Amino acid sequence: MVSRRTFLTSGSATLAALATAPALAQETYTVPQEHMPMRVRVSKDYPAGEIHVDPNRYYLYLTEGDGEALRYVVGVGRDSLYESGTFTVGRKAEWPTWTPTPDMIERDPASYAKYEDGMPGGPDNPLGARALYLYNANGYDTALRIHGTPQPWTVAQAISNGCVRLVNSHVAHLYDRVAEDTKVVLHPKMAPTA
């Protein structure tokens, strides 16, 4: 489980490259400064080149080794749709096609049935600018994704159908730094306290 001691942030400034990077597609939303990616201190127990998602704090960490990581603010699965576990990036795609899962269509046919044959990639596609496809230990696609979103104001919330979402320019930054076969750990959600 991810704890405050596991991922301790440093006073690092926001990554300058992203602060000045042009938005992808038609992003007109201004990302709050506190949602910008940062280089942070993490436990030295995490080897370089792994992704760790803390759903309780809405952070994704790309470990760099020597106790450092890039930290991104993310949105995660709502309610019971978030699935923790250890996965591998089995595929990467730019401006990916999106097809809702059968479960999504069953839960909300009015919203999703019309896309059962897929929606081409583009600025309105729910997967946004880039997607990392998460595979299980047996090499099967889990239907879980780390992806962009055409709704950047939805990060830092438990709002998705199970995937991890980032602002489009942030997922493009992450995408360029992640190889297929990268280990991805989706840490468990903590139970809400009364």
Backbone hydrogen bonds, N-H to C=O, Kabsch-Sander energy under -0.5 kcal/mol:
donor,donor_aa,acceptor,acceptor_aa,energy
7,F,3,S,-1.7
8,L,6,T,-0.7
9,T,7,F,-0.6
15,L,37,P,-2.0
18,L,15,L,-0.7
19,A,15,L,-1.7
20,T,16,A,-1.4
27,E,24,L,-1.3
31,V,29,Y,-0.7
35,H,32,P,-2.2
36,M,33,Q,-1.6
38,M,71,R,-2.0
39,R,13,A,-0.7
40,V,38,M,-0.5
40,V,69,A,-2.9
41,R,8,L,-0.6
42,V,67,G,-2.2
43,S,6,T,-2.0
46,Y,43,S,-1.4
49,G,63,T,-2.9
50,E,47,P,-0.6
51,I,183,K,-2.5
52,H,61,Y,-2.4
53,V,185,V,-2.8
54,D,52,H,-0.5
54,D,59,Y,-3.0
57,R,54,D,-0.7
58,Y,54,D,-1.1
59,Y,54,D,-1.9
60,L,72,Y,-2.6
61,Y,52,H,-3.2
62,L,70,L,-2.6
63,T,50,E,-2.7
63,T,61,Y,-0.7
64,E,68,E,-3.1
65,G,68,E,-0.9
68,E,65,G,-1.3
69,A,40,V,-2.0
70,L,62,L,-2.4
71,R,38,M,-3.6
71,R,69,A,-0.5
72,Y,60,L,-2.9
73,V,35,H,-0.7
74,V,58,Y,-2.2
75,G,165,R,-2.3
76,V,157,Q,-2.4
78,R,160,S,-2.5
81,L,78,R,-2.9
82,Y,79,D,-0.6
83,E,162,G,-0.5
84,S,82,Y,-0.5
85,G,186,L,-2.2
87,F,184,V,-3.4
88,T,135,Y,-2.0
89,V,182,T,-2.1
90,G,88,T,-0.9
90,G,133,Y,-2.8
91,R,133,Y,-0.9
93,A,131,A,-2.1
95,W,129,A,-3.2
98,W,119,M,-2.5
105,I,101,T,-2.2
106,E,102,P,-2.4
107,R,103,D,-2.5
108,D,104,M,-2.3
111,S,108,D,-0.9
112,Y,108,D,-2.1
113,A,109,P,-1.9
115,Y,112,Y,-2.0
116,E,113,A,-1.8
118,G,115,Y,-2.5
119,M,98,W,-2.5
125,N,122,G,-1.5
128,G,125,N,-2.1
130,R,127,L,-0.6
131,A,93,A,-2.2
132,L,146,I,-2.8
133,Y,91,R,-2.9
133,Y,131,A,-0.5
134,L,144,L,-2.3
135,Y,88,T,-3.2
135,Y,133,Y,-0.5
136,N,140,Y,-2.5
139,G,136,N,-2.0
142,T,134,L,-2.5
144,L,134,L,-0.5
146,I,132,L,-2.1
147,H,145,R,-0.6
147,H,164,V,-2.7
148,G,127,L,-1.7
148,G,130,R,-1.8
154,T,151,Q,-2.2
155,V,152,P,-1.3
156,A,74,V,-1.5
159,I,76,V,-1.9
159,I,157,Q,-1.0
160,S,76,V,-2.1
164,V,145,R,-2.7
165,R,75,G,-2.3
165,R,163,C,-0.5
166,L,147,H,-2.5
168,N,149,T,-0.6
170,H,167,V,-0.6
171,V,167,V,-2.6
172,A,168,N,-2.0
173,H,169,S,-1.5
174,L,170,H,-2.5
175,Y,171,V,-3.0
176,D,172,A,-1.7
177,R,174,L,-2.0
178,V,174,L,-0.6
178,V,175,Y,-1.1
181,D,89,V,-3.7
182,T,179,A,-1.4
184,V,87,F,-2.6
185,V,51,I,-2.9
186,L,85,G,-3.0
186,L,184,V,-0.6
187,H,53,V,-2.0
187,H,185,V,-0.9
